Amino acid sequence: QKLEALGAEVRMPAIMEVLWYTLYKQRYYKEQGGQKIAGALLRMQHQMLTSIEKKLRRHSANVLPNAYEPRVWDVIANSGFTLDAGLGFGAAMEIAQNGVNGIVHAIPFNCVPGLMIQGLESRFRREFPHIPFLTVTFYGQDDPTVETRIEALVHQCRETGSQKKMIEKKPVLS
């Protein structure tokens, strides 16, 4: 709400991501534990759900701006990490490659996967130096610095967004 009040457009992860990640995590633990039959059954479940999701997404493609999203296991694989950290960091990388001007990584206090991703901020900044990245930790009470940090992020996003537009509008010299 604070971001939107400052004029930022906020994109949240799709609700399907939660379902896909839960299934992926079950499959991961089964396969890592040597339970091949259970892993194979979960793979079949993934295939069935993928086909159902494709049908649903076809009908929503003209309503939703980003009706198609990469598969959770591809996002995790591209991050170079596994499970929670892989999904969080991988999602940040994926959306950075698809036209956002900034990322807010909101985590609850003492969330271990969230802290791991926070520790990867420097790597993210090296790979995407033009995209501001802010981790906001929620302690269950108001933090007076959060609003100022969010305002600074929105300002940076506006600056990088206007720089992108200026770069795009420059004539190409041959």
KETOR-757699 format. One record per residue: residue number from 1; x, y, z of N, C-alpha, C in turn. Coordinates in pm, whole numbers. Each point is the difference from the previous one (the first is absolute). Layout:
N
SITE  num     n_x     n_y     n_z    ca_x    ca_y    ca_z     c_x     c_y     c_z
SITE  NUM       X       Y       Z       X       Y       Z       X       Y       Z
...
***
This chain:
174
SITE  num     n_x     n_y     n_z    ca_x    ca_y    ca_z     c_x     c_y     c_z
SITE    1      83    -119       0     -83     119       0      87     126       0
SITE    2     110      -7      74      90     116       4      61      26    -137
SITE    3      38    -107     -69      57      15    -134    -102      58     -97
SITE    4    -122     -52       4    -104      49     -89     -37     145      31
SITE    5       1      36     128     -29     139      39     105      95     -57
SITE    6     120     -51     -23     106      83     -58      -2      -5    -154
SITE    7     -98     -67     -56     -16      -4    -145      68    -118     -68
SITE    8      50     -95      76      66    -116     -59    -103    -106     -38
SITE    9      27     -71    -108     -82    -114     -37      61    -123      66
SITE   10     -81     -72      75      50    -115      76     -45    -128     -69
SITE   11      95     -89     -25     -31    -132     -56      31    -104     106
SITE   12    -100     -78      32      16    -106      99      17    -134     -71
SITE   13      67     -95      66       9    -134     -60    -139     -60     -16
SITE   14     -16     -82    -102    -128     -65     -25     -30    -100     111
SITE   15    -127     -18      31     -40     -96     104      38    -142     -40
SITE   16       5     -27    -129      40    -133     -45     142     -34      43
SITE   17      82     103      19     137     -23      43       5     -77     132
SITE   18     -93      29      89      -4     -69     130     -30    -148     -21
SITE   19     -99     -30     -83     -35    -139     -28     116     -72     -67
SITE   20      56      62    -103     111     -63     -71     119     -23      92
SITE   21      29      98      83     116     -14      88     -22    -112     103
SITE   22    -120     -10      53     -31    -106      96      20    -137     -63
SITE   23     -49     -17    -121      18    -127     -70     147     -25     -33
SITE   24      69     106     -42     141     -15     -33      79     -44     124
SITE   25     -30      61     113      72     -31     124     -26    -145      42
SITE   26    -124     -46     -12     -31    -140      31      80     -93     -91
SITE   27      -1      31    -128      72     -83     -96     150       0      29
SITE   28      53     117      31     143      13      31      39     -89     117
SITE   29     -76       6     109      33     -80     118     -17    -149     -26
SITE   30    -102     -37     -76     -20    -142     -33     118     -51     -83
SITE   31      37      75    -102     109     -44     -87     134      -1      72
SITE   32      24     100      85     125       5      77       6    -113     102
SITE   33    -117     -42      48      -7    -109      98      -1    -139     -63
SITE   34      12      -7    -132       7    -128     -67    -135     -65     -25
SITE   35    -109      73      20    -135     -55     -22     -39      26    -146
SITE   36      51     -86     -87     -15      21    -145    -143     -10     -47
SITE   37     -77     -92      54    -139     -16     -44     -82     123      40
SITE   38      17      43     124     -72     120      46      41     121     -83
SITE   39     128      12     -32      48     110     -84     -61      -6    -139
SITE   40      -8    -122     -56     -59     -16    -133    -148      36       0
SITE   41     -71     -38     106    -142      36      10     -18     152       8
SITE   42      87      67      73      -8     145       9      35      65    -134
SITE   43      90     -60     -74      31      52    -135    -123     -12     -91
SITE   44     -72    -111      10    -122     -18     -78    -105     104      42
SITE   45      -9      25     130     -93     101      50      37     137     -58
SITE   46     129      32      -6      45     125     -61     -45       9    -145
SITE   47      16    -109     -74     -38       1    -141    -149      23     -19
SITE   48     -82     -64      84    -146      19      -9     -37     144      34
SITE   49      58      53     107     -30     138      38      49     100    -104
SITE   50     112     -29     -62      52      88    -105     -99       9    -115
SITE   51     -56    -114     -39     -94       3    -111    -128      75      37
SITE   52     -47     -17     123    -119      74      46      30     150       5
SITE   53     117      35      54      37     141      11      11      65    -137
SITE   54      55     -70     -98      11      56    -135    -137      35     -56
SITE   55     -97     -89      23    -136      27     -48     -59     123      69
SITE   56      19      10     131     -53     115      74      68     129     -43
SITE   57     130      -4     -18      74     120     -38     -37      49    -140
SITE   58     -33     -90     -90     -43      42    -133    -122      90       9
SITE   59     -91     -33      91    -123      80      14      25     132      70
SITE   60     108       9      77      27     124      73     105      87     -68
SITE   61      56     -46    -110     108      72     -66     -39     141     -44
SITE   62    -126      20     -40     -40     133     -44     -43      89     116
SITE   63      -7     -54     122     -40      78     117     120      34      87
SITE   64      89     -96      18     117      19      86     120      47     -83
SITE   65      74      99      49     113      50     -77     113    -103     -14
SITE   66      19     -84      99     105    -102      -3     -62    -135      29
SITE   67     -79     -48     -94     -73    -125      24      92    -121       7
SITE   68     113       6     -67      92    -114      -1     122      32      84
SITE   69      32     -90      91     117      18      86      87    -124     -11
SITE   70     129      16      25      87    -117      -8     -33    -100     110
SITE   71      34    -126     -26     -26    -103      99      90      20     121
SITE   72     -52     -31     118      72      20     125     134     -71      -2
SITE   73       2    -124     -49     126     -75       3     102      59     -95
SITE   74     -45      68    -107      94      67     -89      58     125      67
SITE   75     -85      73      71      45     119      72     105     -39     104
SITE   76     -29    -108      73      94     -47     103     130     -46     -65
SITE   77      -9     -78    -107     120     -50     -67      87     115     -52
SITE   78     -62     104     -54      75     113     -54      70      82     108
SITE   79     -47     -11     125      60      79     108     133     -58      47
SITE   80      18    -130     -18     121     -64      50     -13     -47     144
SITE   81    -118      15      58     -24     -42     138    -113    -101       2
SITE   82     -39     -47     118    -110     -94      10    -109      58      89
SITE   83    -117     -57     -11    -116      25      84     -28     148      21
SITE   84     -22      42     126     -48     135      29      91     110     -54
SITE   85     129     -12      28      93     102     -49       3       0    -152
SITE   86      -7    -117     -61       0      -9    -145    -122      67     -61
SITE   87    -115     -20      61    -121      62     -53       3     151      20
SITE   88      37      45     118       2     144      27     101      75     -86
SITE   89     123     -50      -2     103      65     -80     -26     -18    -149
SITE   90     -44    -120     -38     -32     -26    -140    -113      88     -50
SITE   91    -101      22      84    -112      87     -39      48     144     -19
SITE   92      88      46      89      55     135     -15      76      13    -131
SITE   93      79    -102     -34      75       1    -126     -95      -2    -120
SITE   94    -103     -84       9     -94     -15    -111     -75     130     -27
SITE   95     -48      65     105     -76     124     -25      93     114     -38
SITE   96     125      -5      46      97     102     -41      27      -9    -149
SITE   97      -4    -121     -54      25     -20    -144    -122      35     -84
SITE   98    -113      27      65    -124      24     -75     -62     137      27
SITE   99      84     101      17     -46     136      -6     -53      67     125
SITE  100      50     -30     118     -39      77     118     106     105      27
SITE  101     -38     103      72      94     107      34      55     -13     141
SITE  102     -56     -90      81      49     -18     137     -67    -119      65
SITE  103      63     -50     106     -53    -117      71       0      27     149
SITE  104    -114     -30      64     -10       3     145     -14    -144      46
SITE  105      93     -42      82       0    -135      55     -47      11     145
SITE  106    -126     -35      25     -59      13     134       9    -134      72
SITE  107      58       2     119      15    -125      76     -41      21     145
SITE  108     -53    -105      62     -28      10     144     131      -9      79
SITE  109      -2      50     120     117      -2      88      50    -143      18
SITE  110     130     -18     -13      68    -129      19     -41    -108    -100
SITE  111     -47      36    -117     -33     -97    -105     132     -43     -63
SITE  112      40    -126      23     131     -46     -46      15       9    -151
SITE  113     -96     -52     -81      16      16    -146       6     148     -41
SITE  114     -80      82      65       1     143     -31     135      63      32
SITE  115      59     -41     112     133      52      37     106     -48     -98
SITE  116     -16    -121     -51      95     -50    -101      -8      86    -126
SITE  117    -121      33     -41     -17      83    -119      55     140      26
SITE  118     -23      50     121      54     131      35     153      -3     -10
SITE  119      59    -111      38     144     -14     -11      49      -6    -143
SITE  120     -90     -27     -93      35      -7    -142     -23     132     -73
SITE  121     -39     104      75     -26     130     -64     120      49     -79
SITE  122     120     -17      53     119      50     -71      17     -73    -134
SITE  123     -28    -129      -2       7     -75    -126    -104      53     -98
SITE  124    -122      25      50    -106      53     -86      43     135     -57
SITE  125      57      84      85      42     134     -46     111      -8    -104
SITE  126      88    -100      12     105     -18    -101     -61     -43    -133
SITE  127     -99     -89       5     -60     -51    -122    -100      99     -62
SITE  128     -65      81      83    -101      95     -47      25     137      65
SITE  129     109      67     -36      36     125      67    -100     114     -20
SITE  130     -84     -10    -103     -95     107     -32    -135     -18      71
SITE  131     -16    -108      80    -128     -25      66      16      10     152
SITE  132     -61     100      63       7      10     146     -67    -120      67
SITE  133      60     -49     107     -49    -117      73      -3      38     148
SITE  134    -116     -14      62     -16      38     141     -60    -115      78
SITE  135      66     -40     107     -58     -99      90     -64      74     117
SITE  136    -125     -33      26     -73      59     112     -38    -114      94
SITE  137      45      10     124     -30    -101     100    -110      51      91
SITE  138    -100     -85      23    -112      39      84      15     -65     137
SITE  139       0      83     102      21     -45     137    -130     -11      79
SITE  140    -111      33     -59    -126       0      73     -27     134      65
SITE  141      88      94     -23     -20     137      49      52      96    -106
SITE  142     -42     124       9      41      96    -102     148      32      10
SITE  143      63       4    -115     139      42     -10      -1     135     -70
SITE  144      42     107      67      -9     133     -61      88      17    -123
SITE  145      99     -85     -19      88      16    -116     -57     -63    -127
SITE  146     -98     -88      14     -53     -71    -118     -59      97    -101
SITE  147     -80      93      46     -64      93     -93     103      82     -77
SITE  148     104      45      67     104      78     -67      74     -87    -102
SITE  149      29    -123      36      70     -91     -92     -86     -31    -121
SITE  150    -132     -17      21     -91     -27    -111      -9     124     -91
SITE  151      -7     118      59      -3     123     -80     126      12     -85
SITE  152     116     -34      59     125       6     -74      -1    -101    -115
SITE  153     -52    -118      24      -7    -102    -104     -88      47    -116
SITE  154    -117      54      32     -91      47    -106      68     111     -80
SITE  155      72      88      68      72     108     -69     105     -61     -95
SITE  156      76     -98      49     100     -67     -84     -67     -68    -120
SITE  157    -114     -63      23     -72     -67    -109     -43      99    -107
SITE  158     -48     115      45     -39     104     -97     120      46     -80
SITE  159     113      17      68     121      45     -69      47    -104    -100
SITE  160       7    -126      40      46    -103     -92    -100     -20    -112
SITE  161    -129      15      29    -103     -12    -104      12     109    -102
SITE  162      24     124      45      13     110     -96     130     -12     -78
SITE  163     106     -54      62     125     -22     -72     -19    -105    -109
SITE  164     -77    -105      30     -27    -103    -101     -74      60    -117
SITE  165     -99      86      27     -77      61    -108      90      90     -84
SITE  166      90      76      66      90      86     -75      93     -82     -88
SITE  167      47    -113      50      88     -87     -78     -76     -58    -120
SITE  168    -124     -43      23     -79     -58    -106     -30     101    -111
SITE  169     -14     128      36     -40     102     -97     119      56     -80
SITE  170     121     -28      44     117      52     -72       7     -65    -138
SITE  171      33      80    -101      13     -58    -134     124     -90      -7
SITE  172     -14    -102     -80     112     -92     -20      88      55    -109
SITE  173     126      16      29      94      52    -100      75    -116     -62
SITE  174      11       2    -131      72    -110     -66     133      48     -55
***
